[in-house]
């Protein structure tokens, strides 16, 4: 996404917010990559990544957060839940 947007954004896939974007929205997506400016609540199922010149104003919720140098963040972060798991190997010490 590039440009200005006001409203809600919902996606199960990847959302990329470009450097020139100014987004005022509640966002929910699988993966969110931020390079522009966001205002509002952001929820990601898998991860949120932000890289300079990103500016984030609001609360973020994601099991994985990756912020590069130079990112501005004002709000609260919540790292709850777990990223999507790989197939688990059984416990060799557990008796079935």
N, C-alpha and C positions, 0 to 999 in steps of 0.2 A: 504494500500500500504506500502510495506517495500522495501528498496533497493534504487537504484538511478534511476531517470527518468528525461528525457528532452523532452519537447514537449508541447502538450495541453491535458487537461483533461476536459471532458464534461460529466455530469451525472445529471439526475433529482433526483436521490436518495441521499443516504448518502455516503460520501467519508471519510474514516479514513486513516490518514497518520501516520504510526507507528513511534516509537522512533528512529529507525535506518535509516529512510528514508531521502534522500536528493533529493528534487524535485525542478527542475528548469522549471517552466511551468506557463502558464496562466490557471487558474482553475476556472471552473464554475460548481456548484452543488447545490442541494437542501439544504443539511446540510453538513458542513465540520468540522471534528474533527481533530485537529492537535496536534501531540505529537513529531514530527520530525522537520526537517528543510525545509523551503520553500523559494523560490525566485521567484518573479513574481506577477502578479495581481491575486487576489483571489476574486471571487464573489459568494455569497451564497444567494439563494432565501429566506431561512428561518433564518438560524443562522450559526455563526462560533464560535466554542469553541476551545480554545488552553490551553494545560496544560504542565507543566514542564516535560521534558526539551525542549519544543518547541522553535524554533527560526524562526521568520517570517521576511523576508526582502522584502518589496514591499507594494503596496497599497491593501487595503481590502475594500470590499463593502458588507454590510449586514445589515438588519434591527435590528438584535440582535448580540451583541458581548459579549462573556464570556471568560475572560482571568484569568487563575489561577496564583497563586504566582509563581515566578521564570521564567515566559515566557519572552523571549527577542523579542521585536518588534521594527523594524526600518522601517518607512514608514508613510503613511497616512491612516486614517480610515474614511470611509464614511458610516454613518448610515442613509440610505435613504430608503424610502418605508416603508411598514408595514409588520409585520409578518402575516401569513395566519390567517384570522379572524375567530372567532367562529360566529355562527349564531347570528345576531343582534336581540334584542328585540325591538319592536316598541316603540316610544316615547309616553307615556300616555298623554302628554300635547299637542300633535300635532293633529289637526283636519283634517281629510281627506275629 
